[in-house]
Amino acid sequence: MIMSTPAETLQPMSEIFQPAEKAFDDGLKHREEAKREAATDPAARWEAVQEFMVWAASQSTAPKMTPAACKAKERRLLAGMAGMFAEQAPKE
């Protein structure tokens, strides 16, 4: 049996999440960002971002939709269809 709770006793979402919001009100996030920025120079940060982008692109499992890849896929599909139709053709 599911018990229902009267609406008057439910806590508003703003009260539930208020402690998490207060953690960022004291400027902790801004101080940590300032420390991170002071620890590295912009050129090193940009180089790290570029290295990460290259790494992420190499991890991709999705095929690239280049014209050459599309033509190769089309050739494979047409070859498979030709074989399928050859098997279904009536034998004389």
PASEBA-1860 file (N, C-alpha, C; in nm, 3 decimals):
! residues 92
1> MIMSTPAE> 0.085/-0.119/0.000/0.000/0.000/0.000/0.089/0.125/0.000 ~ 0.061/0.216/-0.089/0.139/0.339/-0.099/0.076/0.443/-0.008 ~ 0.160/0.501/0.076/0.113/0.604/0.168/0.132/0.740/0.103 ~ 0.031/0.821/0.108/0.044/0.956/0.053/0.074/1.052/0.167 ~ 0.149/1.157/0.137/0.186/1.257/0.235/0.110/1.385/0.205 ~ 0.050/1.444/0.306/-0.021/1.571/0.280/0.076/1.677/0.229 ~ 0.027/1.761/0.141/0.110/1.863/0.079/0.167/1.960/0.181 ~ 0.100/1.978/0.293/0.149/2.073/0.394/0.278/2.024/0.459
9> TLQPMSEI> 0.300/1.893/0.461/0.418/1.841/0.531/0.538/1.824/0.438 ~ 0.519/1.841/0.307/0.631/1.827/0.214/0.721/1.950/0.223 ~ 0.852/1.925/0.216/0.949/2.033/0.223/0.969/2.093/0.084 ~ 0.969/2.225/0.072/0.993/2.286/-0.059/1.133/2.252/-0.111 ~ 1.147/2.240/-0.242/1.276/2.206/-0.301/1.382/2.309/-0.267 ~ 1.344/2.436/-0.254/1.442/2.539/-0.223/1.505/2.516/-0.086 ~ 1.431/2.460/0.007/1.486/2.430/0.139/1.574/2.305/0.134 ~ 1.539/2.210/0.049/1.617/2.087/0.040/1.755/2.116/-0.017
17> FQPAEKAF> 1.763/2.197/-0.122/1.889/2.223/-0.190/1.962/2.346/-0.139 ~ 1.909/2.412/-0.039/1.970/2.534/0.012/2.112/2.511/0.065 ~ 2.143/2.404/0.139/2.281/2.388/0.187/2.382/2.379/0.073 ~ 2.347/2.313/-0.036/2.440/2.303/-0.148/2.462/2.439/-0.213 ~ 2.359/2.520/-0.220/2.372/2.652/-0.279/2.460/2.741/-0.191 ~ 2.449/2.729/-0.060/2.528/2.813/0.030/2.676/2.783/0.020 ~ 2.712/2.659/-0.017/2.853/2.623/-0.027/2.922/2.708/-0.133 ~ 2.854/2.749/-0.236/2.914/2.830/-0.341/2.898/2.979/-0.316
25> DDGLKHRE> 2.814/3.018/-0.221/2.794/3.159/-0.194/2.916/3.224/-0.131 ~ 3.000/3.147/-0.063/3.112/3.207/0.008/3.233/3.234/-0.082 ~ 3.220/3.210/-0.209/3.328/3.241/-0.301/3.430/3.130/-0.318 ~ 3.402/3.012/-0.264/3.493/2.900/-0.275/3.526/2.868/-0.420 ~ 3.422/2.867/-0.502/3.443/2.835/-0.644/3.536/2.936/-0.709 ~ 3.516/3.062/-0.679/3.599/3.167/-0.739/3.743/3.159/-0.691 ~ 3.763/3.128/-0.563/3.900/3.114/-0.511/3.971/2.996/-0.577 ~ 3.901/2.884/-0.592/3.962/2.766/-0.654/3.995/2.792/-0.801
33> EAKREAAT> 3.907/2.862/-0.873/3.935/2.896/-1.012/4.056/2.987/-1.023 ~ 4.068/3.082/-0.931/4.182/3.174/-0.932/4.311/3.097/-0.906 ~ 4.308/3.000/-0.813/4.427/2.920/-0.787/4.467/2.839/-0.911 ~ 4.369/2.780/-0.978/4.398/2.700/-1.097/4.457/2.787/-1.207 ~ 4.401/2.905/-1.227/4.451/2.994/-1.331/4.592/3.044/-1.299 ~ 4.621/3.066/-1.172/4.754/3.114/-1.133/4.859/3.004/-1.147 ~ 4.816/2.878/-1.139/4.911/2.767/-1.144/4.961/2.738/-1.285 ~ 4.886/2.774/-1.387/4.928/2.748/-1.525/4.913/2.874/-1.608
41> DPAARWEA> 4.997/2.885/-1.708/4.985/2.999/-1.798/4.884/2.967/-1.907 ~ 4.828/3.069/-1.972/4.724/3.045/-2.073/4.771/2.956/-2.188 ~ 4.896/2.967/-2.229/4.946/2.885/-2.340/4.948/2.737/-2.302 ~ 4.989/2.707/-2.179/4.991/2.568/-2.134/4.849/2.512/-2.121 ~ 4.757/2.594/-2.073/4.617/2.550/-2.063/4.560/2.522/-2.201 ~ 4.589/2.610/-2.297/4.537/2.592/-2.433/4.597/2.466/-2.496 ~ 4.724/2.441/-2.472/4.788/2.320/-2.524/4.724/2.195/-2.463 ~ 4.693/2.200/-2.334/4.628/2.086/-2.269/4.488/2.063/-2.327
49> VQEFMVWA> 4.417/2.170/-2.356/4.283/2.157/-2.416/4.295/2.094/-2.555 ~ 4.392/2.138/-2.633/4.409/2.082/-2.767/4.447/1.935/-2.761 ~ 4.536/1.898/-2.668/4.573/1.757/-2.653/4.452/1.673/-2.615 ~ 4.369/1.726/-2.527/4.249/1.653/-2.487/4.154/1.636/-2.605 ~ 4.140/1.739/-2.688/4.051/1.730/-2.803/4.100/1.624/-2.901 ~ 4.230/1.616/-2.923/4.286/1.515/-3.013/4.262/1.376/-2.955 ~ 4.286/1.363/-2.824/4.263/1.233/-2.759/4.116/1.193/-2.770 ~ 4.025/1.285/-2.741/3.882/1.255/-2.746/3.840/1.215/-2.887
57> ASQSTAPK> 3.893/1.281/-2.988/3.858/1.247/-3.126/3.909/1.108/-3.161 ~ 4.024/1.069/-3.106/4.077/0.936/-3.136/3.999/0.826/-3.066 ~ 3.922/0.861/-2.961/3.844/0.762/-2.888/3.708/0.738/-2.950 ~ 3.672/0.816/-3.048/3.540/0.806/-3.110/3.522/0.672/-3.180 ~ 3.408/0.610/-3.155/3.376/0.484/-3.222/3.279/0.506/-3.337 ~ 3.226/0.625/-3.348/3.130/0.654/-3.455/3.206/0.673/-3.586 ~ 3.154/0.617/-3.696/3.222/0.636/-3.823/3.213/0.781/-3.869 ~ 3.317/0.825/-3.932/3.317/0.962/-3.985/3.235/0.964/-4.114
65> MTPAACKA> 3.150/1.062/-4.129/3.063/1.071/-4.245/3.130/1.152/-4.355 ~ 3.241/1.101/-4.403/3.310/1.166/-4.514/3.253/1.112/-4.645 ~ 3.269/1.183/-4.755/3.220/1.131/-4.884/3.280/0.994/-4.917 ~ 3.408/0.976/-4.889/3.471/0.847/-4.919/3.410/0.736/-4.835 ~ 3.383/0.763/-4.706/3.324/0.662/-4.619/3.182/0.629/-4.664 ~ 3.108/0.730/-4.709/2.971/0.706/-4.757/2.972/0.621/-4.884 ~ 3.065/0.648/-4.974/3.075/0.569/-5.098/3.114/0.424/-5.067 ~ 3.205/0.405/-4.973/3.247/0.269/-4.936/3.130/0.193/-4.874
73> KERRLLAG> 3.052/0.261/-4.791/2.935/0.196/-4.731/2.833/0.161/-4.840 ~ 2.814/0.252/-4.934/2.720/0.227/-5.044/2.764/0.105/-5.126 ~ 2.894/0.094/-5.154/2.944/-0.022/-5.229/2.920/-0.152/-5.154 ~ 2.944/-0.151/-5.022/2.920/-0.272/-4.942/2.773/-0.310/-4.943 ~ 2.686/-0.211/-4.926/2.542/-0.239/-4.924/2.494/-0.291/-5.059 ~ 2.538/-0.229/-5.168/2.495/-0.273/-5.300/2.547/-0.413/-5.333 ~ 2.669/-0.442/-5.290/2.724/-0.576/-5.314/2.643/-0.680/-5.237 ~ 2.606/-0.647/-5.115/2.524/-0.739/-5.035/2.387/-0.759/-5.095
81> MAGMFAEQ> 2.328/-0.653/-5.148/2.196/-0.663/-5.209/2.202/-0.745/-5.338 ~ 2.311/-0.730/-5.415/2.326/-0.807/-5.539/2.333/-0.955/-5.507 ~ 2.405/-0.990/-5.403/2.414/-1.129/-5.362/2.281/-1.181/-5.313 ~ 2.206/-1.099/-5.243/2.076/-1.139/-5.190/1.978/-1.165/-5.305 ~ 1.978/-1.078/-5.406/1.888/-1.095/-5.518/1.927/-1.215/-5.605 ~ 2.057/-1.244/-5.613/2.104/-1.358/-5.691/2.054/-1.488/-5.627 ~ 2.049/-1.493/-5.495/2.003/-1.613/-5.425/1.853/-1.632/-5.442 ~ 1.778/-1.520/-5.454/1.632/-1.528/-5.464/1.583/-1.550/-5.607
89> APKE> 1.670/-1.536/-5.704/1.629/-1.551/-5.844/1.583/-1.695/-5.871 ~ 1.477/-1.710/-5.948/1.431/-1.845/-5.978/1.532/-1.922/-6.061 ~ 1.549/-2.047/-6.029/1.646/-2.131/-6.101/1.574/-2.202/-6.214 ~ 1.635/-2.203/-6.327/1.573/-2.265/-6.444/1.629/-2.401/-6.472
END
